[in-house]
Amino acid sequence: MAQTESFVSTRRAIYPPAVFPSLRKTQPESSIRENPKSDFHGRLSPAEAAAVLVLLTESSALCQAFAESWDTARKIDELLGISGDLWQSDVIEGFSSFGNMLGLAAGVRESEEIIGKIKTIGDKIKKDWWDKFHGAIEQDGKILGRATASAIERTVGEFAERDIPNNPEGARNNEEIRTRIASQKRGAQLARKLYLETFSLTSRQLPTQP
């Protein structure tokens, strides 16, 4: 909260971290920024930024603790409330993906709809994110609230359903592929819940608009 309040006191813009920690990149940029790292990212409100920092801290801790030991793995399962049927690694990846997409949703909030012929790959990507998040952001009154978080969770699940069958990464059969998909969906669900619970608190003390 203190870090976010320092941005508020100096009236600086707040942007999301470039990339959330994941098992593929456990030590990315570790905090919010004054400038966007990506053209696809948009500004966060102070209340949103404080909630994102909580997600960031949790994501980093999960990645660092993963596979440290059997006992640690079991404690993570207990902390996350997941059963042994889910793949802990994919739960963590789904959690991280949710955090990354919050920054993309913030970018949609600041962009205009691309109408007509798509001229570049960047335009195509921006239109895809617009189609996924713009309606929810409008429903939330242009904050990254409940509808937006649900749209992000749904998108993480859609990407898992699309990508994991094409790149199973250790899943040996269809049942394990389904388990991997379910695990990433569970991670996104946990991240959504933590983000919204935190945002409901930070929004009482900090501005909710960028």
Buried (B, 14 or more C-beta within 10 A) or exposed (E): BEEBEEBBEEEEBBBBBBBBBBBEEEEBBEEBBEEBBEEBBBBBBBBBBBBBBBBBEBBBEBBEBBEEEEEEBEEBBEEBEBEEEBBBBBBBBBBBBBBBBBBBBBBBBEBEEBEEEBEEEEEEBBBBBBEBBBBBBEBBEBBBBBBBBBBBBBBBBEBBBEBBBEEBEEBEEEEBBBBBBBBBBBBBBBBBEBBBEBBEBBBEEBBBEB
